[in-house]
Amino acid sequence: MNTVSKITRILLLVFVMAGASYAIEIKNLAQAVNEAGRQRMLTQRMLKDYAMIGMKNSFGNPQEDLKKVVNTFEDHLVALTAFAKDPETKKSLEEQRKLWDPIRKMLQEPPTKERAEALQQKLDALLKAADTTTKLFAKQTGKKSGTIINISGRQRMLSQRMASLYMLRVWGIKDPEFKKKMDDAMQLFSSSLDKLMHSDLNTDQINKLLTRVKNNFMFFQVMNRAQNHYIPSLIYKKSNEILKDMNTVTGLYAAEKVQ
């Protein structure tokens, strides 16, 4: 083996070893609420990417995004498990692990309509488990900001849920509960946005971002009333714009940690 090959192998080993540890370290409860809440969003983002790949729509590079999201979910699950001290929270994270491992294997297989329905059910169960974990961390903060971080973080999930439901519909996945799921998601997003916009924890920056989110949400309201299908790439784009702004807002709430 030549010197170049040896160096390449050593560098590769260093990168692998570095990647073996989780990408983030949870340092406080406010961050735990934020990151646990992010897991909820990732379940729906995976489904959105899965549907886009299934439709052979490459807008936004969903194939690469899915790989990144899968790795992020795994890294954060490890980090949250390392941080959790409360027995009930630990148990909740163990439940996530049981649900997550088989889902991860499914996501490594090429997307098909036949597997999409089963995947949606499994991801919804994981979403529910991640929501339980988030609420447990929020409760432990004992602060008003813990509740706000939870609600704000949930908006990230709802942006991806609305998009993933629509993607599955366009792909041709028959779901008798589609209308109810979409209506419920939109109603919760709307009422939660109203709560956030009236929070006394808001800064000028947060208010500006929430106003932009409200304007982008109007697109989903129009889309939901329309008889014709919208272009998937447009849904993908709008959902990611809301996600980006709500991610910033949630991080700002977490950084404040106001009583």
N, C-alpha and C positions, 0 to 999 in steps of 0.2 A: 504493500500500500504506500503510495507516495505521500509527501508532506502535505500537499494541498488537500488530499482526501482525508488525511488524519485531522487536519484543522477543521474541515467541513463537518466531520463526524462529531468532533468535540463541541463545535458551536451548536449543532443540532441538539446534542444532549443537554447543553445549557438551556436552550429554549424549551425543551420538553420538561425539564426539571422545574423551570420557572413557571410553566403553564400548569404544573401539577398542583401548585397551591392556588387557592381561590383568588380571583382577580380583585376582589374588594375585601376590606376588613370593616365590619360593623363596629362603630365606636360608641354609639349611644342609642337610646330608645327612639329618638326622633328619626334617626337614620334608619333604624330597623323598621319603623312604620313605613317609611318611604320605599325602602327596598322590598319589603314584603308585599307592599301594594303594587310595586312594579311587576312582581311575579304574576299577578292577576292579569295585567295587560299582556304579558308575554304569551299567555295561553291563547288569547284571541288573535294575537299577531301571527302566531304559528299557523293557526287555522286559515287566516287571510292569505298568508304566503302559500300555504298548501293548495288552496283553491286557485290562486294565480298560476302556479306551476302546472296544476292539472289542466287549466285552460290554455296552457302554452303561451301565456302572456308574460313577456319579459320586462314590462315596465317596472322600473325601480329595482331590477335584479332580485326578484323574490327568492330565487334559489340560493343566492349568496346570503341574503338577509335571513333566511330560515336557518342556515348553518350557524350564523352569528347569534340568533335568538336562542337556539337550542343550547349553545355553549354558555350563554349568559344566564339562562334559567338554571343550569347545572351549577355554575359558579356561585350564584347568589343563594341557591338552596344550601350549599355547603357552608357558605359564610353565615347565613342566618342560623343554621343548626349549631355552628360553633359559638355564636353569640348568645343563644337562648339559654336562660337559667331556670325559668319558670317551668315546672313539670307539665302543666297543661299545654303550654306553647311548644315544648319539646315533643309532646305526643302528637300535636297538630302537624309539626314538621315531619314526623315519622310517617304520618298518613300521606303527606305530599310525596314523600319518597316512594312509597308503595305504588301510588298512582302514576308517578312520573316515569319510572324505569321502563314499563311496557310501552308507554307513549313514545318515549325516545326511540325505541326500536322501530315503531311504526313509521316515525318520521324519516327514518333512514331508507325506507322503501319508496319506489316511484309512486306518486299520487294516482289514485284511481277513484272513480265515483263510488265503486263498491265499498272501498275502505273509508271514504269520507264521512259517511254517516256514523260509523262506529267511532272514528276519531273525534268527531264533534261531541259525542256523548262522553267520551273519556276526558276530553279537554274541559268540558263543562263541569265534570266532577272535580277535576284538578283546580279549576277556577273557584269552585265553592270551598275547597280545602284551603286555598291560598287566601281567600277572603276571611276565613275563620282565623287564620294565623295573623293576618293584618290587624283584625279587631282586637285580638289578644294583646298584641304589642301596643296598640293605641290605648287600650285600657290601662296598661302598666305605666304609661307616661303620667297619668293623673292630671293632665293638662288640657286646656281648651284646644291648644295647637295640635294635640294628638288626634282629636276628632277631625279637625280641619285637614290635616295631612292625609288622613284616611279618605275623606270625601274627595279631596282634590286628586289623590292618586287613583281613585276609582274612575274618575273622568277619563284618565288615560286608557283604562281597560274598556270603557264604554265606547270610546272613539274607534277602537279596533273591533269591538264586538259588532257594532253597527255595520262596519265595513265587511267583516268576515261573513255575516249573515247574508248580506247583499251579494257577495262574491259567490257563495254557494248557490244562491238562487239563479244567478246568471249562468253558472256552470251547468245547471240543470238538476241540482240535487233537490228532490222533493221532500219538503218538510211541512207537515200539516200544522206545525206550531210556529211557522215562520212569522206570520203577522203578529201574533201575540208576543213573541220574543223581540221583534223589532220595535213594536209599540212600547213594550216595557222598558227596553233599553233607552229609547228616545225620551220617554217620560221621566225616567230616573236622571238622565243626563240634564234635562231641562230644569227640573226641580233642584238638583244639586248645584247647577250653575248659578241659579238664583240665590241659593244660600251663600255660595262663595262670594258673589258680587256684593252681598250685604254684610260680609264679615268685618268685624272691627279690627281684625289682624292685617287687613290689606294695606299695602304700600301703593304709591303711585305706579310703580312698575307692575305690580300684580294687577291692579285695576286695568291698566293698559292692555296687558296680555289677555285678561278675561274678556275684555270688550272684543278683541280680535277673535277669540274662541267663539264668542256668541255670534259674530258675523259669519264665521265658517260653518257653524252648526246650522244656520239657516239653510245652507245648501242641502243638508241631510233632510231637513223638514220638507223642502220642496221635492226632493228625490222620493221621499216616502209617499207623497201624494200623487206622484206621476204614474201614469199608466204604462209608459214605455220604459224599457231598461236603459239605464245610464251606462256610459262607457266605464268598464272596470278600472282603467288607468286613472280616470278622474276621481273615482271613489278612493282609490289607493292614495292619490296625492292629497286630497282633502283630509282624509283620516290621519295622515302623517303630519299635516300642518297642525291639526288640533293636538295630536300627541306631543309634538315638539313643544308647543306653548304650555300645555298642561304639565309636561315634565319639568319645565322651567319653574312654573308656579309652585308645584309641589316641593321642588328643591328649595325655593325661597321660603316657603312655610316651614320646612324642616330646619333651615338655617336659623330662622328667627327663634324657634323654641319658646314662644311667648307663653306666659302663664295664663 
